[in-house]
């Protein structure tokens, strides 16, 4: 029965479990939702599996995306690259890249494997609310989180922790996951289309090499749009209730790896990728992560890395404001628990919209990086223990750490279980050595003249 429901959801533009997304999305991005609120709320109470109701819902999405902006809306959030650049603030001064080739390679390998291990840590508790994750950890004698989740059947049953893989079931590799798929996809986009790749090239590559059901949220909507000849940038906003979700943010990493010391170029590559499926803060999340990673090759000061990422997105945006808020908390000396409590007070994890949004998860990543205090395990565990999109946030925090400090700062206790191996569902990469991906990243950076 559950599988049947999931298969039916895959055919819907708006599924019952996320029908409320568009309401909150419109309100947050400043649209005057009051103009359609009554009609919308009545519609989402109906059976969205009914073809007539689903058709009406899709027609509603055509209207909501065109609602006028509220006059009192305080943010300016462009989606075009030129507009984004004009709205940027001043960032920190960064030194030029001075690493040797071997040092760059160690950073690239650190970023790749740091991403894989951080993602693996978060996978068993993806979709698990913080109360249940913490209850499991405490009852299983694993509190606070300091290593991969381990089996404890009684606690798993009690707190509904059925995630895979826990430590005992890691198959000698980083298992297939969309977070790591997209890092490999980024490599292949630049390898296949070159430094001047365009958004349409990203769409073309997805259709050639990425299975539809290996995509989620905004990516799946965009994929369907491409198939219906709705091309970028329209593919990002056409009937896309997830247009500011985390999906683009998890696609950023390779664009940072391949641009060491060049955060503006990394952010531009990220924009070309993100703009096929996301708008506004959904785009900014990918640009921020890519720019942070590029900056991490020239400084290991975490606040500076975060600020360097922010320097590539609008200072007039919700995203910028939220990350600056977390930086302010850190500088004020509050504890990480206090910081994460404040994030949960703003973003209700019981609402899917909050759980999957780019901003809420970027705030969590920021806490991992800042309060991780230069320790890899503490960085990824801090990001994962905060809940929300755990595998995504562990992956991003681990990736930035690896780029900033290199593979030598990642203890072998984290890397040994995956045996330098990554499994993917990307065409041509069923199983690949992570060190080989780092080698290929370095060679590609040399070929496109970013180093």
LUMZA-312286 format. One record per residue (C-alpha): residue in one letter; chain; x, y, z. Coordinates in nm, 2 decimals, decimal comma. Layout:
  type  mol       u       v       w
     A    A       X       Y       Z
...
***
This chain:
  type  mol       u       v       w
     X    A    0,00    0,00    0,00
     X    A    0,28    0,24    0,09
     X    A    0,46    0,17   -0,23
     X    A    0,14    0,23   -0,43
     X    A    0,10    0,57   -0,26
     X    A    0,46    0,67   -0,34
     X    A    0,42    0,57   -0,70
     X    A    0,10    0,77   -0,73
     X    A    0,28    1,07   -0,57
     X    A    0,55    1,05   -0,84
     X    A    0,28    1,13   -1,10
     X    A    0,15    1,44   -0,92
     X    A    0,26    1,80   -0,96
     X    A    0,14    1,86   -0,61
     X    A    0,11    1,57   -0,37
     X    A   -0,12    1,57   -0,06
     X    A    0,18    1,57    0,19
     X    A    0,32    1,90    0,05
     X    A    0,01    2,09   -0,07
     X    A    0,08    2,36    0,19
     X    A    0,42    2,44    0,05
     X    A    0,30    2,70   -0,20
     X    A    0,11    2,90    0,05
     X    A    0,42    2,95    0,27
     X    A    0,65    2,99   -0,02
     X    A    0,44    3,28   -0,16
     X    A    0,42    3,44    0,18
     X    A    0,79    3,42    0,24
     X    A    0,89    3,55   -0,10
     X    A    0,66    3,85   -0,05
     X    A    0,37    3,77   -0,27
     X    A    0,02    3,89   -0,17
     X    A   -0,13    3,55   -0,10
     X    A   -0,44    3,70    0,05
     X    A   -0,57    3,74   -0,31
     X    A   -0,61    3,36   -0,35
     X    A   -0,59    3,23    0,01
     X    A   -0,95    3,12    0,05
     X    A   -0,97    2,95   -0,28
     X    A   -0,63    2,78   -0,23
     X    A   -0,71    2,65    0,12
     X    A   -1,04    2,50    0,00
     X    A   -0,86    2,33   -0,29
     X    A   -0,59    2,16   -0,08
     X    A   -0,86    2,00    0,14
     X    A   -0,99    1,81   -0,16
     X    A   -0,86    1,48   -0,30
     X    A   -0,55    1,57   -0,50
     X    A   -0,53    1,22   -0,65
     X    A   -0,86    1,31   -0,83
     X    A   -0,74    1,42   -1,18
     X    A   -0,99    1,72   -1,19
     X    A   -0,86    1,84   -0,85
     X    A   -0,50    1,80   -0,95
     X    A   -0,57    1,99   -1,27
     X    A   -0,73    2,27   -1,07
     X    A   -0,43    2,27   -0,83
     X    A   -0,18    2,30   -1,12
     X    A   -0,39    2,59   -1,26
     X    A   -0,37    2,75   -0,92
     X    A    0,01    2,73   -0,93
     X    A    0,00    2,92   -1,26
     X    A   -0,17    3,20   -1,07
     X    A    0,02    3,20   -0,74
     X    A    0,36    3,25   -0,91
     X    A    0,23    3,56   -1,07
     X    A    0,08    3,72   -0,76
     X    A    0,19    4,08   -0,70
     X    A    0,45    4,15   -0,44
     X    A    0,35    4,32   -0,11
     X    A    0,44    4,68   -0,09
     X    A    0,58    4,64    0,26
     X    A    0,81    4,35    0,17
     X    A    1,16    4,44    0,30
     X    A    1,38    4,21    0,08
     X    A    1,52    4,25   -0,28
     X    A    1,58    3,90   -0,42
     X    A    1,67    3,88   -0,79
     X    A    1,72    3,54   -0,96
     X    A    1,92    3,67   -1,26
     X    A    2,30    3,67   -1,24
     X    A    2,34    4,04   -1,32
     X    A    2,07    4,13   -1,06
     X    A    2,23    3,91   -0,80
     X    A    2,57    4,07   -0,85
     X    A    2,44    4,42   -0,83
     X    A    2,28    4,34   -0,49
     X    A    2,60    4,19   -0,33
     X    A    2,76    4,34   -0,03
     X    A    3,13    4,37    0,05
     X    A    3,31    4,05    0,14
     X    A    3,64    3,98    0,31
     X    A    3,97    4,03    0,13
     X    A    4,11    3,69    0,03
     X    A    4,47    3,60   -0,05
     X    A    4,57    3,45   -0,38
     X    A    4,60    3,07   -0,42
     X    A    4,95    2,97   -0,31
     X    A    4,91    2,60   -0,25
     X    A    5,13    2,35   -0,44
     X    A    4,97    2,10   -0,67
     X    A    5,01    1,83   -0,42
     X    A    4,85    2,05   -0,15
     X    A    4,56    2,14   -0,38
     X    A    4,51    1,77   -0,44
     X    A    4,49    1,69   -0,07
     X    A    4,23    1,97   -0,02
     X    A    4,03    1,83   -0,31
     X    A    4,04    1,48   -0,18
     X    A    3,96    1,61    0,17
     X    A    3,65    1,79    0,03
     X    A    3,53    1,48   -0,16
     X    A    3,58    1,23    0,12
     X    A    3,47    1,48    0,38
     X    A    3,14    1,52    0,19
     X    A    3,09    1,15    0,16
     X    A    3,15    1,07    0,53
     X    A    2,93    1,36    0,64
     X    A    2,65    1,25    0,42
     X    A    2,69    0,89    0,54
     X    A    2,66    1,00    0,90
     X    A    2,33    1,18    0,84
     X    A    2,16    0,91    0,62
     X    A    2,01    0,69    0,90
     X    A    1,83    0,99    1,05
     X    A    1,71    1,17    0,74
     X    A    1,35    1,27    0,79
     X    A    1,37    1,19    1,16
     X    A    1,27    1,48    1,39
     X    A    1,52    1,60    1,65
     X    A    1,32    1,47    1,94
     X    A    1,33    1,11    1,81
     X    A    1,70    1,14    1,70
     X    A    1,80    1,26    2,04
     X    A    1,58    1,00    2,22
     X    A    1,74    0,72    2,02
     X    A    2,10    0,85    2,08
     X    A    2,04    0,87    2,46
     X    A    1,86    0,54    2,49
     X    A    2,12    0,37    2,27
     X    A    2,41    0,51    2,47
     X    A    2,54    0,71    2,18
     X    A    2,47    1,06    2,32
     X    A    2,60    1,30    2,22
     X    A    2,66    1,20    1,86
     X    A    3,04    1,14    1,81
     X    A    3,05    0,87    1,54
     X    A    2,83    0,68    1,29
     X    A    2,49    0,57    1,42
     X    A    2,50    0,21    1,55
     X    A    2,23   -0,04    1,57
     X    A    2,01   -0,06    1,88
     X    A    1,69   -0,25    1,79
     X    A    1,48   -0,15    2,09
     X    A    1,57    0,22    2,06
     X    A    1,52    0,20    1,68
     X    A    1,18    0,06    1,72
     X    A    1,08    0,30    1,99
     X    A    1,20    0,62    1,81
     X    A    1,12    0,50    1,45
     X    A    1,48    0,50    1,34
     X    A    1,49    0,26    1,05
     X    A    1,75    0,45    0,84
     X    A    2,02    0,29    0,64
     X    A    2,31    0,24    0,67
     X    A    2,41    0,23    1,03
     X    A    2,78    0,15    1,11
     X    A    2,72   -0,23    1,10
     X    A    2,57   -0,22    0,75
     X    A    2,81    0,02    0,57
     X    A    2,90   -0,19    0,27
     X    A    3,26   -0,09    0,24
     X    A    3,17    0,22    0,04
     X    A    2,97    0,54    0,05
     X    A    2,63    0,42   -0,06
     X    A    2,44    0,59   -0,34
     X    A    2,28    0,92   -0,24
     X    A    2,15    1,22   -0,43
     X    A    2,39    1,45   -0,24
     X    A    2,70    1,27   -0,37
     X    A    2,54    1,20   -0,71
     X    A    2,52    1,57   -0,78
     X    A    2,89    1,62   -0,70
     X    A    2,97    1,36   -0,97
     X    A    2,72    1,53   -1,20
     X    A    2,89    1,86   -1,15
     X    A    3,22    1,70   -1,25
     X    A    3,06    1,56   -1,57
     X    A    2,89    1,88   -1,67
     X    A    3,22    2,06   -1,67
     X    A    3,40    1,77   -1,83
     X    A    3,14    1,74   -2,11
     X    A    3,05    2,10   -2,18
     X    A    3,35    2,29   -2,06
     X    A    3,40    2,61   -1,87
     X    A    3,14    2,79   -2,07
     X    A    2,86    2,54   -2,00
     X    A    2,51    2,69   -2,00
     X    A    2,19    2,61   -1,80
     X    A    2,05    2,42   -2,10
     X    A    2,36    2,20   -2,09
     X    A    2,28    2,10   -1,73
     X    A    1,92    2,01   -1,84
     X    A    2,05    1,81   -2,13
     X    A    2,30    1,62   -1,91
     X    A    2,03    1,53   -1,66
     X    A    1,81    1,38   -1,92
     X    A    2,09    1,18   -2,07
     X    A    2,25    1,05   -1,75
     X    A    2,03    1,09   -1,44
     X    A    1,73    0,86   -1,37
     X    A    1,42    1,06   -1,30
     X    A    1,34    0,89   -0,97
     X    A    1,69    0,96   -0,84
     X    A    1,58    1,33   -0,83
     X    A    1,37    1,49   -0,56
     X    A    1,16    1,80   -0,50
     X    A    1,26    2,09   -0,73
     X    A    1,49    1,87   -0,94
     X    A    1,21    1,63   -1,02
     X    A    0,98    1,92   -1,12
     X    A    1,24    2,07   -1,34
     X    A    1,32    1,73   -1,50
     X    A    0,95    1,69   -1,59
     X    A    0,94    2,04   -1,72
     X    A    1,24    1,97   -1,95
     X    A    1,06    1,67   -2,08
     X    A    0,76    1,89   -2,16
     X    A    0,99    2,14   -2,34
     X    A    0,97    2,40   -2,07
     X    A    1,33    2,52   -2,07
     X    A    1,55    2,72   -1,83
     X    A    1,49    2,95   -1,66
     X    A    1,11    2,89   -1,69
     X    A    1,17    2,53   -1,58
     X    A    1,26    2,67   -1,23
     X    A    0,93    2,84   -1,16
     X    A    0,67    2,66   -1,37
     X    A    0,44    2,47   -1,12
     X    A    0,74    2,43   -0,89
     X    A    0,64    2,46   -0,52
     X    A    1,00    2,36   -0,42
     X    A    1,17    2,65   -0,59
     X    A    1,35    2,77   -0,28
     X    A    1,42    2,42   -0,13
     X    A    1,76    2,27   -0,05
     X    A    1,81    2,08   -0,38
     X    A    2,04    2,33   -0,55
     X    A    2,24    2,38   -0,23
     X    A    2,34    2,02   -0,24
     X    A    2,45    2,05   -0,60
     X    A    2,71    2,32   -0,53
     X    A    3,02    2,14   -0,42
     X    A    3,20    2,04   -0,74
     X    A    3,18    2,40   -0,87
     X    A    3,37    2,51   -0,56
     X    A    3,63    2,23   -0,58
     X    A    3,71    2,31   -0,94
     X    A    3,76    2,68   -0,87
     X    A    4,01    2,70   -0,59
     X    A    4,06    3,06   -0,48
     X    A    3,80    3,19   -0,72
     X    A    3,47    3,22   -0,53
     X    A    3,30    3,45   -0,78
     X    A    3,36    3,21   -1,07
     X    A    3,25    2,92   -0,85
     X    A    2,93    3,11   -0,76
     X    A    2,87    3,18   -1,13
     X    A    2,90    2,81   -1,22
     X    A    2,66    2,74   -0,93
     X    A    2,41    3,00   -1,07
     X    A    2,42    2,83   -1,41
     X    A    2,33    2,50   -1,24
     X    A    2,08    2,63   -0,99
     X    A    1,88    2,85   -1,23
     X    A    1,73    2,55   -1,41
     X    A    1,53    2,44   -1,10
     X    A    1,53    2,71   -0,84
     X    A    1,48    3,09   -0,79
     X    A    1,59    3,35   -0,54
     X    A    1,71    3,19   -0,21
     X    A    1,71    2,85   -0,37
     X    A    1,98    2,98   -0,61
     X    A    2,16    3,17   -0,34
     X    A    2,21    2,85   -0,14
     X    A    2,41    2,69   -0,42
     X    A    2,61    3,00   -0,49
     X    A    2,70    3,04   -0,12
     X    A    2,82    2,69   -0,08
     X    A    3,03    2,69   -0,40
     X    A    3,19    3,02   -0,31
     X    A    3,27    2,90    0,04
     X    A    3,44    2,60   -0,10
     X    A    3,64    2,80   -0,34
     X    A    3,74    3,04   -0,06
     X    A    3,84    2,75    0,16
     X    A    4,14    2,68   -0,06
     X    A    4,29    3,02    0,04
     X    A    4,19    3,05    0,40
     X    A    4,10    2,81    0,68
     X    A    3,93    3,07    0,90
     X    A    3,57    2,95    0,91
     X    A    3,40    3,28    0,97
     X    A    3,59    3,43    0,68
     X    A    3,49    3,13    0,46
     X    A    3,13    3,18    0,55
     X    A    3,15    3,56    0,48
     X    A    3,32    3,49    0,15
     X    A    3,03    3,28    0,04
     X    A    2,78    3,54    0,15
     X    A    2,97    3,80   -0,06
     X    A    2,84    3,63   -0,37
     X    A    2,47    3,66   -0,29
     X    A    2,24    3,96   -0,24
     X    A    2,29    4,14    0,09
     X    A    1,92    4,23    0,06
     X    A    1,81    3,87    0,08
     X    A    1,65    3,65    0,35
     X    A    1,94    3,40    0,31
     X    A    2,21    3,66    0,37
     X    A    2,02    3,79    0,68
     X    A    1,98    3,44    0,82
     X    A    2,34    3,34    0,80
     X    A    2,46    3,68    0,93
     X    A    2,23    3,61    1,23
     X    A    2,40    3,28    1,30
     X    A    2,74    3,45    1,27
     X    A    2,62    3,71    1,52
     X    A    2,51    3,44    1,77
     X    A    2,85    3,27    1,74
     X    A    3,04    3,60    1,80
     X    A    2,81    3,67    2,10
     X    A    2,93    3,35    2,26
     X    A    2,61    3,15    2,29
     X    A    2,62    2,77    2,29
     X    A    2,56    2,56    1,99
     X    A    2,25    2,42    2,16
     X    A    2,11    2,77    2,21
     X    A    2,18    2,85    1,85
     X    A    2,01    2,54    1,71
     X    A    1,72    2,59    1,95
     X    A    1,67    2,93    1,80
     X    A    1,68    2,79    1,45
     X    A    1,41    2,53    1,54
     X    A    1,20    2,81    1,69
     X    A    1,20    2,99    1,36
     X    A    1,17    2,68    1,14
     X    A    0,92    2,41    1,25
     X    A    1,06    2,07    1,15
     X    A    0,71    1,93    1,17
     X    A    0,63    2,12    0,85
     X    A    0,79    1,98    0,54
     X    A    0,84    2,32    0,39
     X    A    1,07    2,42    0,68
     X    A    1,25    2,08    0,68
     X    A    1,35    2,11    0,32
     X    A    1,41    2,48    0,28
     X    A    1,75    2,61    0,17
     X    A    1,77    2,88    0,45
     X    A    1,69    2,66    0,75
     X    A    1,94    2,40    0,64
     X    A    2,21    2,66    0,56
     X    A    2,17    2,79    0,91
     X    A    2,23    2,44    1,05
     X    A    2,54    2,40    0,82
     X    A    2,67    2,72    0,96
     X    A    2,64    2,60    1,32
     X    A    2,83    2,29    1,23
     X    A    3,11    2,49    1,07
     X    A    3,14    2,75    1,34
     X    A    3,09    2,54    1,66
     X    A    3,28    2,25    1,50
     X    A    3,59    2,45    1,60
     X    A    3,83    2,29    1,35
     X    A    3,75    1,93    1,43
     X    A    3,60    1,72    1,15
     X    A    3,40    1,49    1,37
     X    A    3,26    1,77    1,58
     X    A    3,17    1,96    1,26
     X    A    2,96    1,69    1,10
     X    A    2,81    1,56    1,42
     X    A    2,70    1,92    1,51
     X    A    2,54    1,96    1,17
     X    A    2,36    1,62    1,19
     X    A    2,25    1,62    1,55
     X    A    2,06    1,94    1,47
     X    A    1,82    1,74    1,26
     X    A    1,64    1,89    0,95
     X    A    1,80    1,75    0,63
     X    A    2,07    1,56    0,81
     X    A    2,25    1,39    0,52
     X    A    2,26    1,71    0,32
     X    A    2,39    1,92    0,61
     X    A    2,65    1,67    0,72
     X    A    2,77    1,64    0,36
     X    A    2,80    2,02    0,31
     X    A    2,97    2,08    0,64
     X    A    3,21    1,79    0,58
     X    A    3,29    1,91    0,23
     X    A    3,38    2,27    0,35
     X    A    3,59    2,13    0,63
     X    A    3,78    1,90    0,39
     X    A    3,85    2,19    0,15
     X    A    3,97    2,41    0,43
     X    A    4,19    2,17    0,61
     X    A    4,27    1,88    0,38
     X    A    4,23    1,51    0,41
     X    A    4,50    1,48    0,67
     X    A    4,27    1,65    0,93
     X    A    4,00    1,39    0,88
     X    A    4,06    1,10    1,11
     X    A    4,08    0,75    0,95
     X    A    3,80    0,63    1,18
     X    A    3,56    0,83    0,96
     X    A    3,71    0,73    0,62
     X    A    3,81    0,36    0,68
     X    A    3,45    0,22    0,67
     X    A    3,40    0,35    0,31
     X    A    3,72    0,22    0,17
     X    A    3,79    0,52   -0,06
     X    A    3,48    0,41   -0,26
     X    A    3,17    0,59   -0,38
     X    A    2,86    0,43   -0,53
     X    A    2,63    0,64   -0,75
     X    A    2,34    0,61   -0,99
     X    A    2,50    0,85   -1,24
     X    A    2,56    0,69   -1,58
     X    A    2,92    0,56   -1,60
     X    A    2,99    0,58   -1,23
     X    A    2,83    0,28   -1,06
     X    A    3,13    0,26   -0,82
     X    A    3,44    0,48   -0,82
     X    A    3,74    0,55   -0,61
     X    A    3,71    0,88   -0,43
     X    A    4,08    0,95   -0,47
     X    A    4,03    0,91   -0,85
     X    A    3,75    1,17   -0,84
     X    A    3,99    1,41   -0,66
     X    A    4,26    1,34   -0,93
     X    A    4,01    1,41   -1,20
     X    A    3,90    1,73   -1,03
     X    A    4,25    1,86   -1,02
     X    A    4,31    1,77   -1,39
     X    A    3,99    1,93   -1,49
     X    A    4,08    2,25   -1,30
     X    A    4,41    2,26   -1,48
     X    A    4,23    2,21   -1,82
     X    A    3,98    2,48   -1,77
     X    A    4,25    2,71   -1,63
     X    A    4,11    2,78   -1,28
     X    A    4,45    2,69   -1,13
***
